[in-house]
Amino acid sequence: YKEVAYKAIQGIIREVSKDGALQNVSVGTGMGDNLDFYREIKITTMPYGQSLAVLCLAEFLHSYS
């Protein structure tokens, strides 16, 4: 799984802005009836996105470095 983990981390790091905020996090995802519902969900920086990115990066450092 190491190769997949590196790809995932690269994707997360690409979304971190210069000030350290994770970009492109959904503002919330409820249940929708079709794909357009999900395509139209607004994206921004959200606290839960920041915390999940930190958790993912910490796990990566623990497991793969």
C-alpha positions in Angstrom: 0.0 0.0 0.0 3.0 2.3 0.2 2.7 3.5 -3.4 -0.9 4.3 -2.9 -0.2 6.1 0.4 2.4 8.3 -1.3 0.0 9.3 -4.1 -2.7 10.2 -1.5 -0.2 12.3 0.5 0.9 14.1 -2.6 -2.7 15.0 -3.4 -3.3 16.3 0.1 -0.1 18.4 0.0 -1.0 19.9 -3.3 -4.2 21.3 -1.7 -2.4 23.0 1.2 -2.0 26.7 0.7 1.1 28.8 1.5 -0.5 29.8 4.8 -1.1 26.1 5.7 -4.9 25.9 5.1 -6.2 22.8 3.3 -8.2 24.0 0.3 -11.1 22.4 -1.5 -13.0 20.9 1.4 -16.7 20.5 1.1 -18.9 22.7 3.3 -20.8 19.6 4.2 -22.2 16.7 2.3 -25.8 15.6 2.9 -27.6 12.8 1.0 -28.4 13.7 -2.6 -30.5 12.1 -5.2 -28.1 12.4 -8.2 -24.5 13.3 -9.2 -25.3 16.9 -9.8 -26.2 17.3 -6.2 -22.7 16.3 -5.2 -21.1 18.3 -8.0 -22.7 21.5 -6.8 -21.6 21.2 -3.2 -19.6 24.3 -2.3 -15.9 24.0 -1.4 -13.7 26.1 0.9 -11.5 25.6 3.9 -13.3 23.9 6.7 -12.0 23.0 10.2 -12.9 19.3 9.9 -10.9 19.2 6.6 -7.9 20.6 8.4 -8.1 18.1 11.2 -8.5 15.2 8.9 -5.5 16.3 6.8 -3.3 16.6 10.0 -4.4 13.2 11.1 -3.6 11.7 7.7 -0.2 13.3 7.5 0.6 12.2 11.1 -0.4 8.6 10.3 1.7 8.7 7.1 4.8 9.9 9.0 4.2 7.2 11.6 3.7 4.4 9.2 5.8 5.2 6.2 8.8 7.3 7.2 
